[in-house]
């Protein structure tokens, strides 16, 4: 069975300042290894920074909404278990990440992304009350989740065939 096309897809890439900040490993490595060998210091600095950049790219999560599921990073949630979604920006997003945060919530948040979406769960057997997911476009993500919920609820309705009527 083919995978449904996503109605929303976003990769939570690191902000440029993250790469600049992690570049501080270069002078740190030079400070440690230059007294041993200039060549070793330069090679270690380049390798360490390269490893950090590769790690940042490799661990970048994807947020995706299809007609069947909501995915954030490696976790995927069937839309049958989703009650709704709400977007938060600015001070509201800070409050959701801080004072209003439920310790049981599933988090895919990145400090360099200001917007958030709270995806409420509709599964009484799951102790996780909601997922909190970073997004650069929280309103579009919340609208995609709500739109997919609408598609799911319409497709769940069974219309009787003429034989059944």
N, C-alpha and C positions, 0 to 999 in steps of 0.2 A: 504494500500500500504506500503510495507516495506521500511524502511529508507535506502538510499544507503550507502554502506560502505565508510568510509572516506579514501581519498587518502593521507591525511596528518592529524595528530592529535598531539597536543602538549599542555601540561599543564604548565602554567607559574609559577612553584613553586618558593617560595622565596629562596634566596641564604642562605647558612648557617650563614653568618655574620648578616643577619637580625634577626635570632633567638638569636644570641649572643648579639646584640645591644638591643633587646627588653628585654633581661634578666636584664637590668638595673632597671626594675620596681621592682625587688626583693629587692635590698637594699633600694630603695625609700619607698616601703611599710613597710619594717622593721623600717626604720627611723621614720616613722609616727606612726606606731602602737605598737612598742616595749615599749614605755613609758606607754602605757595603759595596755598592757598585752603581755607577751612573746608568749603565745599560739595564741592569736588573731593576733599578728604580723606575725608569721610563717604561719598561715592559710591564712591570707589575701594575703601575698606575693605569696604563691603557687597558690591560686585561681586566682589572677590577671594575673600572668604569664601564667597559663593554659588557661585563657580566651583569652589572646592575641594570643597564639599559635593556638587555635581552630579557632579564627577569621582569622588569616593568611591563614590557610588551607581552610576554608570555602569560602573565597572570592577569591581564586586562579582561574583566568579565564582559559578557554580552547579555543585554536585556532584550528579550524577544517576546512578542505576543503573536499567537496564531489563533485560528478558530477553535483549536482544541486545547491549547495550554499556554501558560505564562511561564517564562523561563528567566532566571536571574543567576548569572554565573553558571555553576554546574548543577544547580537545583532547578527542577521543573515541577510545575504544579498544574494538574488538570483544572480546566476552568469550572468543572463541576464542583470543585472545592472552594471557589472564589465567590465571595458575596458582593464585592465592589472595590473601587479604587478611588483614591482622593489625592490630588496634587497639592504640594506645599512648596512655597518659595520664600526666600528672605528670612525674616524673623520667625515665621511659622515653621519653616524647615529646621531652623536651629532649635526651636522648642521641641519638635518631634524627635530630633536626635538627642535631646538632652532631658529636660525635666518631664516631658510626657512619654518618654521611652519606656516600654514594658520590657522587662528583662527576658521575657520568654519569646520576644519577637525574633524573627529570622532577619538578619541584616546583610545587605549587599550595599554598603555605603562607602563612598570615597570622599575624603576631606576636600579635594580640589573641585568637587562638583556641587554647586550650591543647591540645586533643586532635589526634591524627594517625591516619591509616590508611596503611599501606604495602601497595600493590597490586603483587604480584610478577608479572612478565611471563613468558610461556612461549613466547617467540619467539627462537630462537637467532640469527636474522639481525638482530635489533634490538640495538644497543649499550646501550640503556637497560635497566638491570637491574630497576628498579621505579619506580613513581610514589609520591610522598609527598604526601599531601593532608590539609590541615587539616579538622577537623570538630568541631562542638560535641557531636556524638553519635557518637564513633568506633566504639563497639561495635555500634550499630545499622547504621552504614554498612558495616562489615566483614561483619556478618551478612547484609545485603542483597546484597553482592557474592558471598558464599559461597552464598547461597540461589539467586541467579541462575545461578551456575556449576552448581549441582545441577540446576536446571531445564534448562539447556542440555545437560548431559551425558545426562539422561534423554531429551531430544528428539532427540539425535544417534543414539541407538540405533535401528537399523532392525529392525523385526519382520517376519519373512517372511510373505507372504500364503499362503493355503492352496494356491494354484497352485504356489508355489515350494517348498513342503515335500515 
